Amino acid sequence: MTAASTLRGQVGVTLQATPTVSGVPASCLQDMRFSVVPGISLPAGLALDARTGVIAGTPSEARSASSAAGVVRLELPGYRPTAVLDIINILP
């Protein structure tokens, strides 16, 4: 599975981003779940849909979120979690 990227936005401007993921076995698609990496939080005003991986909302703070393990990861039964979003940058 591959798909890691950077999400950029601006305070007060609505955004919506859907991760692009490839290499997921068809038998696992219904069990796909997305989560924020432990110890990381999304900038205020953004929310993650755990089923679809969509990050949406209107950011209310300028902030960057990142970690060595990524920010958002894909979880599949029987596989190691895989980063699907490496960095979130919200500008003032």
C-alpha positions in Angstrom: 0.0 0.0 0.0 1.2 3.4 -0.8 -0.1 7.0 -0.4 1.5 9.7 1.7 1.2 13.4 1.1 1.0 16.9 2.5 -2.3 18.7 3.1 -2.2 22.5 2.9 -4.9 24.9 4.0 -5.6 28.3 5.4 -7.4 29.5 8.6 -11.0 30.3 7.9 -11.1 28.6 4.5 -13.1 25.4 4.2 -11.2 22.4 3.0 -11.9 18.8 2.2 -9.2 16.2 1.3 -9.6 12.5 0.4 -6.6 10.2 0.6 -5.5 8.3 -2.4 -4.6 4.8 -1.5 -3.4 2.0 -3.8 -2.6 -1.6 -3.4 -5.3 -2.4 -0.9 -6.6 -6.0 -1.5 -10.2 -6.0 -2.6 -11.1 -8.3 0.2 -10.0 -5.7 2.7 -11.8 -2.6 1.3 -14.8 -3.0 3.6 -12.5 -3.2 6.7 -10.5 -0.1 5.9 -10.2 2.4 8.7 -8.4 5.6 9.0 -7.1 7.2 12.3 -5.0 10.0 13.5 -1.5 8.8 14.6 -1.4 8.5 18.5 0.2 11.6 20.0 -0.8 13.8 17.1 -4.0 16.0 16.8 -5.5 17.6 13.8 -5.6 21.4 13.7 -8.7 22.8 15.4 -11.7 22.9 13.0 -10.7 19.8 11.1 -12.2 16.3 11.5 -11.3 12.9 10.1 -14.0 10.4 8.9 -12.6 7.1 10.1 -14.4 5.1 7.4 -13.5 7.2 4.3 -10.3 9.0 5.4 -11.8 12.3 4.4 -10.4 15.3 6.3 -12.8 18.2 6.2 -13.7 21.4 8.0 -12.7 25.0 8.4 -9.4 25.3 10.2 -9.5 27.8 13.0 -5.8 27.8 13.9 -2.5 28.2 12.0 -0.5 25.1 12.7 1.6 22.3 11.3 1.1 18.7 12.2 3.7 16.0 11.4 5.6 13.1 12.9 7.9 10.4 11.8 4.9 8.0 11.6 2.8 10.5 9.7 -0.4 12.2 10.7 -3.2 10.0 9.4 -2.8 6.3 8.9 -4.7 3.5 7.2 -5.4 0.4 9.3 -6.3 -2.9 7.7 -6.8 -6.2 9.6 -3.7 -8.3 9.3 -1.5 -5.4 8.0 0.7 -2.9 9.7 -0.7 0.7 9.8 0.4 2.7 6.8 0.8 6.5 6.8 -1.6 8.1 4.2 -0.9 11.7 5.2 2.5 12.9 6.3 2.1 16.6 7.0 -0.7 19.1 7.5 0.2 22.8 7.1 -2.5 25.4 8.0 -1.4 29.0 7.2 -2.8 32.1 8.9 
